[in-house]
């Protein structure tokens, strides 16, 4: 652990009061796309509960509904049916403006595509996450926060580099620093290693795991890779829009065996 990481609170620190509580509770979520003969039910009465501080991987094949589920829980889209509670508050019908504000204040996102602005440096990309409805934080404080975030993910020495000068793994580290700098209570990762080679992917998974352990974020990670899912505290398997298995504290062997049982028919 580096110096910046050591200064951040652990799960026993500022978020200790959340530990053991239900962070996310989704009940009977239904999502349908298309109309008439083209209609397809992508999520079919999905129930999911996630405890605060838990790292949950949602594992499924392409088209299984896993990314749609993440989109609903991340408030990028709305379910056709069902309820969604965040930290005990019913936010199922939250108006779009309030949903956007909640998303900005409480959530952090890491995607397969890094979504870095090409004309900005690594530090400037991370600093963009500090813009909110109240404007920029103080410049000196902002600079310190950015450098600590980059140090936490191991690339403070690349602060002035633009994305074109960074490897895929380095770009994803910038994206993780950007997601974590505002200390979200919930972190969403959608195929975070999908564009990386196996070595870089393993490093990113270890980094995500360490980051959430340090600050206690509730974490949902969507993946189709059993090896990636094995870093989670719990793996939820989804197929044809339904949760078909739920595995706690899995090893890689456990996940691979469960994949075979759940998906190979």
C-alpha positions, 0 to 999 in steps of 0.5 A: 500500500502506498502513502496516499492509500495509507492515509485514507480511512479503512472500512472501520473508519468513516463508513463503519456505520454503513457496514452490515446494512442493506445498501441496495435492494432491488425487488421484482425488476422488469425491463422490456425493449422493443414492441410487438413481435420484436418485444424482448424482456431483458430482465424478468422479475429480478430480486437483488440485495447487496450489503454495504461494503460488499463486492458483488460480481454479476456474471453472465454471457453477452445479452444475459441482462447483466449490463441492463441491471447495472444501468437500472441500479446506476440510475441511467435507466428506469425499470418498467416494473419493480422497486429500488431502494438505496440505503433504505430509501425508495428511489424507484420513481425519483425525478430525473433531475434528482436521480442525476444529482444522486448519481453524481453524489453517491455513485462512481463508475468504471467502464470497459471503455475508459471515457477519458478526454483526449485533450486533457492530462491524466490529472485533469481527467481525474479533476473533472470528477470534482465538478459538481453543482457547487462548482470547483473545489478550492484549487490547492485542495483539488490538486492535492486530492487529484495527486493522492488519487493518482498515487493510490492507483500507482500512476502519480508520475504520469499526472501530466501525460495525456491518454495517447501516451498511456497504456490501456492499463494506465488509462483504466487506472486514471478512470478508477482514480476519477471514479474514486476521488469523490469517495462514492458510497457505491462503485459500479464497474462494467467489464472493467478489464474487457479492453485489457490483456490478462496481466493488465486485467489482473492488476486492475482487479487487484487494484479495485479490490484494494481500493474498495477495501480501503474506503469501504465502497459497496461495489457492483461489477458486471463481467462475463469473465469467471476469473474476474468475478472470483475477486468478489465477495459474492457472485450472482449469475444471470441468464436470460434476464433472471438470477440463476445462482448466487455464490458467497466467498467464491474461489476461482474454481468455485466460480468456474464450476458454478458457470458450468452448472448454470450455463452449460445445458 
